[in-house]
Amino acid sequence: MENKALLQNILDSEHFDGECGHYFIDIKRASNANHFLCITRLHPVIDHSIRRSQVILFEEDIPFFMEAITMLLSRYASGNLGAAC
């Protein structure tokens, strides 16, 4: 029952497989009806289990995250890494 409830709070989702694991990017609804972004990475570890890592961004922080990631990736694409440090 708990897994079904967790899936029902996903409003939209994208996923992809990378060389180092599986990635899920979800917009979810919290119990207080606010939205948040959840980025999840599933990856195997040495003992053959699966480790899950997550980053959660609350609705009010998403615009700041988008601006920061856009700026960072622009510097990466233009070869200007470290320009903001």
Secondary structure, DSSP 8 states (H G I E B T S, - for coil): -HHHHHHHTEEEEEEEEETTEEEEEEEEE-TTS-EEEEEEEEEE-TTS-EEEEEEEEEGGGHHHHHHHHHHHHHHHHHT-TTTT-
